[in-house]
Amino acid sequence: MLDETMFEAEEKMDKAIEVAKEDLASIRTGRANASMFSKLMVDYYGAPTPLQQLASFQTPEARTMLITPFDKGAMAAIEKSIRDSDLGVNPSNDGNAIRCIFPELTQERRKEYIKMAQRKGEDAKVAVRNVRRHAKDQIDKMVKDGDIGEDEGARTEKELEALTKKHVDQIDTLLKGKEAELLEV
């Protein structure tokens, strides 16, 4: 029962890290990459569909993304979705593909992106801490009900704290990497 609680907590904390990685990857840096479009949804025949499922992505130059839709009929919807997003690009359509040219990042815009990354990192830390709180409540309940001894409960809580610290440190490392990437000119 105790091992199950710890395993579940670790699994959920790992998921929080994965979500943080995805969120940080979607923040744009000086170079164009397909993961920037991972959160974009396109109204495809009335159903919101991830852009990744509707098109292929190529990066012919560092600041250019070439998006080739599998279905040419979805071209206008994809273009509208990109234009309405917070990526800050104006897509151009040549009939076969959509070209997005990313402008050079200004220092002010870089700072905005860093703040956005820090917010996403803090959200991930809050998620990890919520998992810790939930697991701690379960451990306390087991001790109170007499399922486990107080010593075993205290030992498990220390393990839980170490696990939480490990995951929060991983998030901090991801954030530092993203900040360095954003400040790179």
Buried (B, 14 or more C-beta within 10 A) or exposed (E): EBEEBBEBBBEBBBEBBEBBBEBBBBBBBBBBBBBBBBBBEBEBEEEEBEBBEBBEBEEEEEBBBBBBBEEEEBBEBBBEBBEEBEBEBEBEBEEEBBBBEBEEBEEEBBEEBBEBBEEBBEBBBEBBBEBBEBBBEBBEEBBEEEEBEEEBBEEBBEBBEEBBEEBBEBBEEBBEEBBEBBBEE
